[in-house]
């Protein structure tokens, strides 16, 4: 492209900031009108979207992109219907903007409380999935934020076609065109500019593989809400109900292999290992899960388990592979999780009240669970209605990030001419 | 110093992480015991603290440091008593760790809610004020966080003496020595290492001048909770009560000149300017405040006002200087504040309900006020009990940051063997 990328991105940033001022005062009805219109236009334009997507797919195939990426890139009629339905569901969610809470009178006579407000301008950087365009735009719009979307170059035509529906919806609801902007260059320099637009962009949400997220976190000059990998654990205590333990371990590993809330390492209390591990191994073998164990696991499951290396404890397989470790008890389990885990989601299976309580407090993860499968760590399951992703960061929103995670609270002071003495 | 700074800081980081695990499960009684002991030791060691401080002061004087810095560096018997009292007040505050909220049953049968937990390891980087050592250590300890403190080299001996009291208090309460670590080298490279200890340090809180904070924000690889400057505004609407307007404007500017919540620019509605500006000018002149105005202000206050330049609108004077602008009304006031302000604290004086409501929603600042002086933006005035500073960032804690700002919420899921279907 024959433009100055720096200047172009600055222009996008200024336009987004201006639009965000309008969105910050836009009422709920108007935002919902835009969202419902966008959903209808996505359905109406299904054929156009499929045609644009076909162009992207053809280019990706001839460039020899791997099948998994082609899968993520592909739109189907059912996928498009789902995309529209997702936007409608976001319209149906309560508007978090303007929520006022915790108001109380202070000794000085002022009344102090909080009001929830949009973050301002959110930059979304993603890879091949075109549905993120509709999804992220809808979440940001509903939460009163302007968005700058930068999708992968593989999905360029698909994203532009979806953006067209978004812009038509905005226009119908009389909202600024620049409330949602899609970067219309595939130049990689645009990403570098976007993540350094201090004062124009308030937060970056990268969605994609670990290397993308690491690169963005490293180079960004504006805050990043990160969605890193999930190296999730289930610890089966010796006070666990064995049937529940087996069901949870099996569900946490085999319900879906490629999700970030899938269990990657199973920890088993040493007093329970001789009884439980052979039963678990039977079930995992039925499902075709490869087991990699510590020495004690291997001694119990002679010949059925490969040796686990130090690297296995830190690995997110995203595949039918499970690392297993026998631990002395709760303390070793907690230490192992805090050391090797990714602070995403970890569960204990136990009927012991005190151990459950300690696990919840001491495991330093975004989601901690008792007697439930790690697969529940999800914005829909938690009742957020939708999520922009799952944060493993410790500041701002942690765990599944929904509309509230795209807002923050400001302090409100109401007085009657109060001055400070 | 003859040590490898990188290795030294890594060692501090690992020790802090280990201590943070203990603190995360330490009960409230034990943390309070440590805090009360620290307060007593500070009082007991007042003479030692004064002697250490005298060494720092002598070095600073002979190095020709400016009087304002010497002031910040100086400990007095009264200041030491206040430091101890501050630590006791933090002991008396409710413990935020473990607060559980928003629990509800989901359609799946799991019960989902949130639990407040410490951030982990907090790095504090500050300049000449030795009292920050006690203050920050106490806030972090109460909120269950391990701390690495890096004070200015000018306060080296004072900080070490205070750290001694902190460590004695920790020992008395049987808490790990490394719960609070004071960097014991004045090598500037230590700061660069501290702010890049990814995985060992969870958040950096820089306290000091703007240039320090900008440098740290630029170079940090771990999240930073920032406390930048305050370019605060008061907008006097034409529906304002004139007596209240004058009292608030005067208090916001002249109560203290050097604080971040002091008003730096006054905006006056054009319909009210002819009546109000001469009265305001009288009062500001009595107090010796230099006025710098826009053209319309100067026309009204002929000869009493210097011209304000574009730069004045963005300037935090921290001095008896005030910029004044006559605006067309609410829209121009909001635009001016959002454009030139620092998103710290801004107030409207009005008796008009709708304008007050719009100002609260549309001004994009950490604190927004109606009919109250900006000077109220303060952790104590808001009821936080104490504050580590005031954040102008938009993610995580905004405005005055107290104990809650040093914690975050994790998700808790309670099941009875629930798996995801």
Interface residues (C-beta under 8 A of the other chain):
Chain A: X21 X24 X25 X98 X104 X106 X108 X110 X112 X115 X117 X119 X120 X202 X203 X218 X221 X223 X225 X241 X243 X244 X247 X248 X250 X251 X252 X255 X335 X338 X347 X349 X358 X360 X361 X362 X364 X365 X366 X367 X368 X369 X370 X371 X372 X373 X375 X376 X377 X381 X382 X383 X393 X394 X395 X396 X398 X399 X400 X408 X409 X410 X411 X412 X413 X414 X415 X416 X417 X418 X419 X420
Chain B: X21 X24 X25 X98 X104 X106 X108 X110 X112 X115 X117 X119 X120 X202 X203 X218 X221 X223 X225 X241 X243 X244 X247 X248 X250 X251 X252 X255 X335 X338 X347 X349 X358 X360 X361 X362 X364 X365 X366 X367 X368 X369 X370 X371 X372 X373 X375 X376 X377 X381 X382 X383 X393 X394 X395 X396 X398 X399 X400 X408 X409 X410 X411 X412 X413 X414 X415 X416 X417 X418 X419 X420
